[in-house]
Amino acid sequence: MRLLKTIVIGLVVLGVGGYVARVARRSGNVEVTLHEERARYRADLVRHLEAHADALDADAKRRLHTNPLRVLDSKNPGVQAIVATAPSLMDFLGESSRAHFAGLRALLEAAGLDYTINPKLVRGLDYYNLTVFEWISDRLGAQGTVCGGGRYDGLFAQIGGKPTPASGFAMGNERLIALMRDRGAAPQESRPDAYVVSQGEGTFAYALWVAEALRNAGYTVIQHAGEGSFKSQMKKADASKAWTALIVGEDEMHANEVSVKLLRRDAPQVRMPRNEVVDVFAAALARSRA
């Protein structure tokens, strides 16, 4: 059951730099580029806010020169009116940031997920970079944000580790449960019906479509996040206790098919057409559970 219908995404390009993920790999000057984008936007935003300083509330004035981006998140209607005419983040993006954001949007669209771009969406911590997001619902009144997070590729380096691509989120369990109860569902434990693995150029988005098609049909599906050989991914699939593994390599993608392996029975791996994945998977899952 899909409970969260809208994802709001914003561009940060403002955090400390780091690696840009697979969809926009670049050389070592990415970090410099992100800092430059942040500096240009911050300077223009401060100039805009200073021009309206008399209309800012005490909180916005306090943040003006310490953390001006937080002013964008003000709930004061008077400050919101000033923010509405502030410079847009979209105008400050460099080539690599635009490529990364385009890649993210392509994945959302491949999964059939609705989203809204909000250039003024911000997070309270400075280590976020490239993209932040919120999942919102219209069923919870003023407390409509169920989940929020983003990328923070530079955080590990800040605390002394190696630069490591990273993302994370925080989710309100009470709000999620409230949504489920609103839909007449009750939280319950279940083992995954499928674990989706992929390897090769373009296969992740293809596999994402497969995963979302099954989720929309009511199945519990885990999609492998990150890289790794098929062997290492299959080990994780087995450890997840999923009933089946769905496999997408370049061969499957070019043939518009998906391979399925029963993880709890000794049976040969077979292929199924992508456009029949929901119907054919139901039979494969029944065999795995038998």
GIPE-V220878 format. One record per run of one state. SS is the DSSP state (alpha for helix, beta for strand, coil for the rest). FROM is the first residue (numbers start at 1). TO is the last residue. If there is no record, write none. Layout:
SS:FROM:TO ; SS:FROM:TO
This chain:
coil:1:5 ; beta:6:11 ; coil:12:21 ; alpha:22:24 ; coil:25:29 ; alpha:30:51 ; coil:52:52 ; alpha:53:55 ; coil:56:57 ; alpha:58:63 ; coil:64:67 ; alpha:68:73 ; coil:74:76 ; alpha:77:84 ; coil:85:88 ; alpha:89:92 ; coil:93:94 ; alpha:95:110 ; coil:111:114 ; beta:115:117 ; coil:118:128 ; beta:129:136 ; coil:137:144 ; beta:145:151 ; coil:152:154 ; alpha:155:158 ; coil:159:166 ; beta:167:171 ; coil:172:172 ; alpha:173:182 ; coil:183:193 ; beta:194:198 ; coil:199:202 ; alpha:203:216 ; coil:217:220 ; beta:221:223 ; coil:224:229 ; alpha:230:239 ; coil:240:243 ; beta:244:248 ; coil:249:249 ; alpha:250:255 ; coil:256:256 ; beta:257:262 ; coil:263:269 ; beta:270:273 ; alpha:274:289 ; coil:290:290
